[in-house]
Structures are given as C-alpha cells and as structure tokens.
Amino acid sequence: MDQKAQKYYPAEDVAQPKQNRKTTHPTKYRESLVPGTVLILLSGRFRGKRVVLLRHLSQGVLLITGPYKSNGVPLRRVNHRYVIATSTVVDVTGDDEEVLDRASKDEYWAREQKKDGKGEEDFFKDGEAQKKETDPQRIEDQKKIDKAIMANIRKVQDLEAYLSSSFSLRSGEKPHQMVF
C-alpha cells in the first residue's frame, strides 16, 4: 500500500518481451522401447499395425518399419506416446547402418517444395488424379532394411504372421488389464 505511482511514463508503449519459463528437456523414453521391440501403433494411417522399432531419433521420435513386405508399413517416424510396446523382440542386427544414419536426419523426411499450381483447365483436362511418385532412394532404403529384418523374422516360427496381423479390441476386452 505504500507504493507511489510513477512520475514518469514513456510517451509510447515499449513492448516488453514475455519471459519464457519453459526449458526444453531431452525426451525420456520408456525402458520397454529398445531397438527390435515389436510395437503396436495407436494412431495415424497405420493404427493397429504391429511394427518393429529400429532406432531412437534425436528429434524425440522413433524410427520404425513394418517391414513393408510383411504388413505394408514403410520406414516412418512415430512419436513414442502413440505406441504400445509388446514383449516380442526381433533381432535387428545386420541392418544397414548407413541407411539408418541417413533416415535419422531431418533432411531425409523433408517434403518437396510445391510447384506452381495447375490452372482450372489443366485440372479438368487430365481426367485422373496423378499418383504421387515415391523417391527411388527411399524404395532402395526400404528394401535394404527389409532384407535384413525379414531374414531374422523368418527364423522365428509364426512371427511373420504375427506382424502381418492387426491389433484390435473386441467386446469385453480392457486394454489396461492386458499384458502385451
């Protein structure tokens, strides 16, 4: 109550920068998320699919693969909060480290710049929608990764069938009571 009002006020308001009290912390992964673990995806285009964890990335995400030949899931980055780790583990030794290092960088996942938009005449003239072409480098990377992993998967009985099947809940099943 003893505070007095200021005698001087600036003629123009000077913008005061907001103080940021948040600090960035490194991502803390669960202990169950080790390379080779079979994960169940909970969201996104491939939700319900079982995939193999390849590596933890510096951006706070996981590098996973289906393998593509088994269940159609390509090399992808996934947030670790959107997966359930199972007790099944696949041997991921023998993977091409060069490909994994390349896929670990942000540039690998950067999208192409959009080209000039088509005019209305061009849109209707084509008739069909053009299919987006996949980068040939990515196709080669996928084949190299899948070759090593599929060899290890085929050594274990019924593992390929397990990975190709989807996970879903049936009536009466409670996920918090399940053991994966």
C-alpha positions in Angstrom: 0.0 0.0 0.0 3.0 2.3 0.4 3.8 2.2 -3.3 3.6 5.6 -5.1 2.6 6.0 -8.7 5.5 6.6 -11.1 6.1 10.2 -12.0 7.5 9.3 -15.5 5.6 7.4 -18.1 7.1 6.9 -21.6 5.2 8.7 -24.4 5.0 5.4 -26.4 4.4 2.0 -25.0 7.6 0.0 -25.1 6.9 -3.7 -25.8 8.3 -5.9 -23.1 9.3 -9.3 -24.2 7.4 -12.1 -22.4 9.5 -14.2 -20.2 9.8 -17.8 -21.2 10.0 -20.0 -18.2 9.9 -23.2 -20.2 13.0 -25.2 -20.7 13.5 -28.0 -23.2 14.1 -31.4 -21.7 15.5 -34.3 -23.6 12.9 -37.0 -24.5 12.7 -39.7 -21.9 11.8 -43.0 -23.5 10.2 -45.9 -21.7 12.5 -48.8 -20.8 10.4 -51.1 -22.9 11.3 -49.2 -26.1 14.5 -50.8 -27.2 15.6 -51.5 -30.8 14.0 -54.6 -32.1 10.8 -54.4 -30.0 7.6 -55.1 -31.7 5.2 -52.1 -31.2 1.5 -51.6 -31.8 0.7 -48.3 -33.5 -2.2 -46.5 -31.8 -2.9 -43.6 -34.2 -2.3 -42.5 -37.8 -2.8 -44.2 -41.1 -1.3 -47.5 -39.9 -3.1 -47.7 -36.5 -3.5 -51.2 -35.2 -0.4 -52.5 -37.2 2.4 -54.3 -35.5 5.8 -52.8 -36.4 9.5 -53.2 -35.5 11.4 -50.4 -33.7 14.7 -49.7 -35.4 16.2 -46.7 -33.5 15.5 -43.7 -31.2 16.0 -40.4 -33.1 17.3 -37.2 -31.7 14.1 -35.4 -32.5 12.2 -37.3 -29.8 10.6 -39.8 -32.1 11.1 -43.5 -33.0 12.2 -44.9 -36.4 10.1 -47.9 -37.3 9.4 -50.2 -40.1 6.6 -52.8 -40.9 8.6 -54.4 -42.5 6.9 -53.2 -45.7 6.8 -56.7 -47.3 5.1 -58.1 -44.2 2.4 -55.6 -43.4 2.8 -52.6 -45.7 4.2 -50.1 -43.2 7.2 -48.3 -44.7 10.1 -46.6 -42.8 8.4 -44.0 -40.6 9.0 -41.7 -37.7 6.5 -42.1 -34.8 6.0 -40.3 -31.6 6.7 -42.7 -28.7 3.5 -41.8 -26.9 1.4 -43.3 -29.7 2.8 -46.9 -29.4 2.4 -49.8 -27.1 5.5 -52.0 -26.7 4.9 -55.7 -26.7 7.2 -58.4 -25.2 8.1 -59.7 -28.6 11.6 -58.8 -29.8 13.1 -59.1 -33.3 16.8 -59.3 -33.9 17.7 -56.2 -35.8 21.5 -56.9 -36.1 22.7 -56.8 -39.6 20.7 -53.7 -40.6 22.4 -51.3 -42.9 23.8 -48.7 -40.6 24.3 -46.3 -43.5 20.6 -46.3 -44.3 19.6 -45.9 -40.6 22.0 -42.9 -40.3 20.6 -41.3 -43.4 17.0 -41.9 -42.2 17.9 -40.4 -38.8 18.4 -36.9 -40.2 15.6 -34.3 -40.7 16.6 -33.7 -44.3 15.5 -37.3 -45.2 11.9 -36.6 -44.1 11.7 -33.0 -45.5 8.8 -32.6 -48.0 9.4 -31.4 -51.5 8.6 -27.8 -52.3 5.3 -27.4 -54.1 5.5 -26.5 -57.8 3.2 -23.8 -59.3 -0.4 -24.8 -59.1 -2.2 -26.0 -62.1 -4.9 -23.9 -63.7 -8.5 -24.9 -63.8 -8.3 -26.1 -67.5 -5.3 -28.3 -66.7 -7.1 -29.8 -63.7 -10.1 -30.9 -65.8 -8.0 -31.8 -68.8 -6.0 -34.5 -67.0 -9.1 -36.5 -66.1 -7.4 -38.6 -63.4 -5.5 -37.6 -60.4 -1.8 -38.0 -60.7 -0.3 -40.6 -58.4 2.5 -39.2 -56.2 5.8 -40.8 -57.1 8.0 -42.2 -54.3 11.6 -41.2 -54.3 13.7 -44.1 -55.7 16.2 -43.7 -52.9 13.6 -44.4 -50.3 12.5 -47.5 -52.1 16.1 -48.8 -52.1 16.5 -47.9 -48.4 13.3 -49.8 -47.6 14.5 -52.9 -49.5 17.8 -52.9 -47.7 16.2 -52.6 -44.3 13.5 -55.2 -45.0 16.0 -57.7 -46.4 18.0 -57.9 -43.1 14.9 -57.8 -40.8 12.9 -60.4 -42.8 15.8 -62.8 -42.7 15.7 -62.6 -38.9 11.9 -62.7 -38.7 11.7 -65.9 -40.8 13.9 -67.7 -38.3 11.2 -67.4 -35.6 8.1 -69.5 -36.1 4.8 -67.6 -36.7 6.5 -64.2 -36.3 5.8 -63.0 -39.8 2.1 -63.9 -39.4 2.0 -62.1 -36.1 3.5 -58.9 -37.7 1.1 -59.0 -40.6 -2.0 -59.3 -38.4 -3.7 -56.2 -37.0 -4.4 -55.5 -33.4 -7.9 -54.6 -32.3 -10.1 -54.8 -29.2 -13.1 -57.0 -29.0 -16.1 -56.5 -26.8 -15.3 -57.1 -23.2 -11.5 -56.6 -23.6 -10.0 -53.9 -21.4 -6.6 -52.6 -22.6 -5.5 -51.6 -19.1 -5.8 -55.3 -18.0 -4.0 -56.7 -21.0 -0.4 -58.0 -21.0 1.4 -57.4 -24.2 
